């Protein structure tokens, strides 16, 4: 019985820490999401690897032409001219090149990668094609729709040498309110809520920037030659060099998507499996916290019912602990959805169904996340944009 009381005490401490963390991050985001600073604008090469058509492809690509940054070039990179994105990128360039502040727009072909993941291969090709005077490499994904001030805010933290890389994060905006798309939005939201002013930040490849000198100093050209994950590997290298991964709330980007359930499961397993191979400590932390969130509700509720059936007088303590856990999940979900309402107010009509589902079905999402993490605990093979890879180590991958 002493052991069970110790579990209750540990649960109360964990809930208090979780609530403190999300409140802290919530305040951090609301302080910094609505800014547009232009005092630090070094020459920047913005590199966008593309493969196939993303949902809202033209809207996303057009947003990069509409940036109000004063000194940047656009480099779009595909695997081949046969890629369905290639001709469309040329059409968009023809239509928008006279309306952008970018001093140069390039649509280039990287060829098929023989070692690294195709995305990283495209990014490295873009770096090699960048203007020689560029001081910053910025990277974005073709499924991201950015705001006009996005690049200003992304580059601004790099004025300080201690900030090795600056990064935003995505927020999935459902274009269809089916279960898989809502699950995608909710689970991604849980991860986004963990970002703030903390040493535990990791960069996200769809919205990140690094100074060219830092990129070369930490050896990313060599590391990326054999890797599959751009963001986790660069985050790992930056932290190893004693530098900081700086999260920029103003660089939250919308990803407009609609998924079916098989695609959702493939995506979730891939993300967690890549994390397990490259940053196993982070994967283990996610597994333990997910297991805890399931046990804290269902486990304590089951213990309470069992003790009540045996006539134990203090059975209600465990039921109250379960209810406290459910309340904590409700509160943190409500807080993150309130936060994103401020950030993406214009998309609230698309977000509101997922927001209500997040708040009202917290125990269900905890079970789904735990299942996805467990499914990633076995194997090393993933499929990414139609290509299969086997992950050998954090910095080595085989293209199958």
C-alpha positions in Angstrom: 0.0 0.0 0.0 2.9 2.3 0.7 4.0 1.8 -2.9 0.5 2.9 -4.2 0.6 6.0 -2.0 4.1 6.8 -3.4 2.6 6.5 -7.0 -0.1 9.0 -6.0 2.6 11.4 -4.7 4.7 11.0 -7.9 1.6 11.6 -10.0 0.7 14.8 -8.2 4.3 16.1 -8.7 4.3 15.1 -12.4 0.9 16.9 -13.0 2.2 20.0 -11.2 5.3 20.1 -13.3 3.4 19.5 -16.6 1.0 22.3 -15.8 3.8 24.7 -14.9 5.6 23.9 -18.1 2.7 24.4 -20.5 1.7 27.7 -18.7 5.3 28.9 -19.1 5.4 28.0 -22.8 2.0 29.5 -23.4 3.1 32.8 -22.0 6.3 32.7 -24.0 4.5 32.1 -27.3 1.9 34.9 -26.6 4.7 37.3 -25.8 6.6 36.7 -29.0 4.3 35.4 -31.8 3.2 38.7 -33.2 6.4 40.5 -34.0 8.2 41.8 -37.1 11.8 42.9 -36.5 13.9 44.2 -39.4 17.1 45.4 -37.7 19.1 42.3 -38.5 18.7 41.1 -42.1 21.9 39.5 -43.4 21.9 38.1 -46.9 20.0 34.8 -46.7 19.5 31.8 -49.0 16.1 30.2 -48.5 16.2 26.6 -49.7 13.0 24.7 -50.2 13.3 21.0 -51.2 10.2 19.8 -53.1 8.9 16.3 -54.1 5.5 15.9 -55.7 2.5 18.0 -54.9 1.6 18.8 -51.4 -1.9 19.8 -50.3 -2.2 23.6 -51.1 1.1 23.4 -53.0 0.7 26.7 -54.9 -0.5 28.6 -51.9 2.5 27.4 -49.9 5.1 28.1 -52.6 3.5 31.5 -53.3 3.9 32.5 -49.6 7.7 32.3 -50.0 7.5 34.9 -52.8 5.6 37.3 -50.5 8.2 37.6 -47.8 9.0 41.2 -46.7 12.7 40.3 -46.1 15.1 42.8 -47.6 17.9 40.6 -48.9 17.1 36.9 -49.8 17.2 34.5 -52.6 14.8 31.6 -53.3 16.2 28.2 -54.2 13.7 25.4 -55.0 15.2 22.0 -55.4 13.7 18.8 -56.9 15.1 15.4 -57.5 14.6 15.5 -61.3 12.8 17.4 -64.0 10.3 14.5 -64.1 9.2 15.3 -60.6 5.6 16.6 -60.8 6.6 19.7 -58.8 9.3 20.8 -61.2 7.2 22.3 -64.0 4.7 23.7 -61.5 7.6 25.5 -59.7 8.6 27.1 -63.1 5.0 28.2 -63.7 4.8 29.9 -60.3 8.2 31.5 -60.8 7.0 32.9 -64.2 3.9 34.3 -62.5 5.4 35.8 -59.4 9.1 36.7 -60.0 8.2 40.3 -60.8 6.2 40.6 -57.5 8.8 39.4 -55.0 11.5 41.1 -53.0 13.8 38.1 -53.6 16.9 39.2 -55.5 17.2 35.8 -57.3 14.9 32.8 -57.8 16.3 29.4 -58.8 14.6 26.1 -59.6 17.3 23.5 -59.7 17.6 19.7 -60.0 19.7 17.8 -57.5 19.6 14.3 -59.0 18.9 11.0 -57.1 20.5 10.6 -53.7 22.7 7.6 -53.4 23.5 7.9 -49.6 21.4 10.5 -47.8 17.7 10.9 -47.6 16.5 12.6 -50.8 15.3 15.7 -48.9 18.7 16.3 -47.3 20.4 15.6 -50.6 18.2 18.4 -52.1 19.1 20.7 -49.2 22.8 20.2 -49.6 22.5 20.8 -53.4 20.7 24.0 -52.6 23.4 25.1 -50.2 26.0 24.5 -52.9 24.0 26.6 -55.3 23.5 29.5 -52.8 25.0 32.9 -53.4 28.6 33.0 -52.2 27.9 36.1 -50.1 25.0 34.5 -48.1 25.5 34.7 -44.4 22.5 32.5 -43.5 20.9 29.3 -44.8 17.2 29.1 -44.2 15.2 26.0 -44.9 11.5 25.5 -45.4 9.2 22.6 -46.5 6.8 22.8 -49.4 3.9 21.9 -47.2 4.4 25.0 -45.0 2.5 28.3 -45.6 4.5 31.1 -44.1 3.6 34.7 -43.1 5.3 37.7 -44.6 7.3 38.4 -41.5 8.4 34.7 -41.2 12.0 35.1 -42.5 12.7 38.3 -40.5 11.7 36.6 -37.3 13.5 33.3 -38.1 16.8 35.0 -38.8 16.7 37.6 -36.0 17.8 35.3 -33.1 21.0 34.4 -35.1 22.4 37.8 -34.3 23.5 36.3 -31.0 26.3 33.8 -31.4 25.0 31.5 -28.6 21.9 30.7 -30.8 23.2 28.0 -33.1 19.9 27.5 -35.0 16.5 29.2 -34.9 13.4 27.3 -35.6 9.6 27.6 -35.8 7.2 24.7 -35.9 4.2 23.5 -37.9 0.5 23.4 -36.9 -1.6 21.1 -38.9 -4.8 22.9 -40.1 -7.4 20.2 -41.2 -8.9 20.6 -44.6 -11.1 17.7 -43.8 -12.6 16.9 -40.5 -12.2 13.1 -40.6 -10.6 11.1 -37.7 -7.1 10.7 -39.2 -6.7 14.4 -40.0 -7.9 15.5 -36.6 -5.7 13.0 -34.9 -2.7 14.4 -36.9 -3.5 17.9 -35.8 -4.0 17.0 -32.2 -0.9 14.9 -31.8 1.3 17.5 -33.5 -0.3 20.1 -31.2 0.9 18.1 -28.1 4.5 18.3 -29.4 4.2 22.0 -30.3 3.1 22.8 -26.8 6.5 21.5 -25.4 8.5 24.2 -27.3 9.5 27.4 -25.5 12.4 29.0 -23.8 14.0 25.7 -22.9 17.2 23.6 -23.5 15.0 20.7 -24.6 14.0 22.4 -27.9 14.7 20.6 -31.2 14.6 22.3 -34.6 12.0 21.5 -37.2 13.2 21.2 -40.8 10.3 23.0 -42.3 11.1 26.3 -40.6 14.7 26.7 -39.5 17.7 28.9 -40.1 21.4 28.7 -39.3 24.4 31.0 -40.0 26.6 29.7 -42.8 29.7 29.8 -40.6 28.0 27.7 -37.9 26.7 25.3 -40.5 30.3 24.7 -41.7 31.9 24.8 -38.3 29.7 21.9 -36.9 30.3 19.9 -40.0 26.7 19.6 -41.3 27.9 19.1 -44.9 29.6 15.9 -43.9 26.9 14.8 -41.4 24.0 15.3 -43.9 25.8 13.3 -46.6 24.6 10.0 -44.9 21.6 11.1 -42.8 17.9 10.9 -43.3 16.7 13.5 -40.8 17.7 17.1 -41.4 16.3 18.7 -38.2 17.2 16.1 -35.6 20.8 15.7 -36.8 21.4 19.5 -37.0 19.9 20.0 -33.5 22.1 17.2 -32.2 25.2 18.8 -33.8 24.3 22.3 -32.6 23.8 21.1 -29.0 27.1 19.1 -29.1 28.9 22.3 -30.1 27.5 24.0 -26.9 25.1 26.2 -28.9 21.3 26.7 -28.4 18.3 25.7 -30.4 16.1 28.8 -30.3 12.4 28.4 -30.7 10.7 31.4 -32.5 6.9 31.6 -31.8 6.5 34.0 -34.7 7.6 31.2 -37.0 4.7 28.9 -36.4 3.6 27.9 -39.9 0.3 26.4 -41.1 0.3 23.1 -42.9 -3.0 22.5 -44.6 -3.6 18.8 -44.8 -6.1 16.0 -45.1 -5.0 12.4 -44.2 -6.5 9.0 -44.3 -5.9 6.6 -41.4 -3.1 4.4 -43.0 -1.2 7.5 -44.0 -1.6 8.9 -40.5 -0.2 5.7 -38.9 2.7 5.6 -41.4 3.5 9.3 -40.6 3.3 8.9 -36.9 5.4 5.7 -36.8 8.0 7.3 -39.1 8.4 10.4 -36.9 8.8 8.4 -33.7 11.1 5.8 -35.3 13.4 8.5 -36.6 13.5 10.0 -33.1 14.3 6.6 -31.6 17.3 6.1 -33.8 18.7 9.7 -33.7 17.8 10.9 -30.2 16.9 7.8 -28.2 16.7 9.7 -25.0 14.0 11.9 -26.4 12.1 8.9 -27.6 12.3 7.2 -24.2 11.1 10.4 -22.5 8.1 10.4 -24.9 7.4 6.8 -24.2 7.5 7.2 -20.4 5.3 10.4 -20.4 2.8 8.7 -22.8 2.7 5.6 -20.6 2.2 7.8 -17.5 -0.6 9.8 -19.0 -2.5 6.6 -19.8 -1.8 4.9 -16.5 -2.6 8.1 -14.4 -6.1 8.0 -15.6 -7.0 4.4 -16.4 -4.6 2.8 -14.0 -5.6 4.8 -10.9 -9.3 4.4 -11.8 -8.9 0.7 -12.0 -7.0 0.6 -8.6 -9.8 2.7 -7.0 -12.5 0.3 -8.2 -10.5 -2.7 -7.0 -9.9 -1.2 -3.6 -13.5 -0.2 -3.2 -14.6 -3.8 -4.0 -12.2 -5.0 -1.2 -13.7 -2.6 1.3 -10.6 -0.4 1.6 -11.6 2.9 3.2 -9.3 5.3 1.3 -10.1 4.0 -2.2 -11.4 7.4 -3.2 -7.9 8.9 -3.0 -7.0 6.9 -6.1 -10.2 7.9 -7.9 -9.5 11.6 -7.2 -5.9 11.1 -8.6 -7.4 9.7 -11.8 -9.8 12.6 -12.0 -7.0 15.1 -11.4 -5.1 13.5 -14.3 -8.1 13.9 -16.6 -8.5 17.5 -15.5 -4.8 18.2 -16.2 -5.2 16.8 -19.7 -8.3 18.9 -20.2 -6.5 22.0 -19.0 -3.3 21.6 -21.1 -5.4 20.9 -24.2 -7.6 23.9 -23.7 -4.5 26.1 -23.1 -2.7 25.0 -26.3 -5.9 25.5 -28.4 -6.4 29.0 -26.9 -2.7 29.7 -27.8 -3.1 28.7 -31.4 -6.4 30.6 -31.7 -4.3 33.7 -31.1 -1.5 32.6 -33.6 -3.8 31.4 -36.4 -7.0 33.4 -35.8 -7.8 33.6 -39.5 -7.8 29.8 -39.7 -10.0 29.2 -36.7 -13.0 28.1 -38.8 -10.8 25.2 -40.0 -9.2 24.5 -36.6 -12.3 24.6 -34.3 -13.4 21.0 -34.8 -9.9 19.6 -34.1 -9.7 22.0 -31.1 -12.8 20.7 -29.5 -11.8 17.1 -30.2 -8.4 17.8 -28.6 -10.0 19.2 -25.4 -12.8 16.8 -25.0 -11.1 13.5 -26.0 -7.8 13.7 -24.2 -7.7 10.1 -22.9 -8.3 8.8 -26.5 -5.4 10.8 -27.9 -3.1 9.5 -25.1 -3.9 6.0 -26.1 -3.2 6.7 -29.8 0.1 8.4 -29.1 1.2 5.5 -26.9 0.3 3.0 -29.6 2.2 5.0 -32.2 5.3 5.2 -30.0 5.2 1.4 -29.3 4.8 0.7 -33.0 8.0 2.6 -33.6 10.0 0.5 -31.1 10.5 -2.3 -33.6 12.4 -2.1 -36.9 14.5 0.5 -38.7 12.8 0.8 -42.1 10.6 3.8 -43.0 8.9 5.1 -46.1 9.1 8.8 -46.9 7.5 10.4 -50.0 7.5 7.1 -51.8 11.1 6.2 -51.0 12.1 3.4 -48.5 15.0 3.9 -46.1 16.7 1.8 -43.5 18.2 3.8 -40.6 21.6 2.3 -39.6 22.6 5.0 -37.0 21.9 8.6 -36.2 24.0 9.7 -39.2 23.8 6.7 -41.6 21.0 5.6 -43.8 20.5 3.2 -46.7 18.2 4.0 -49.5 16.3 0.8 -50.4 
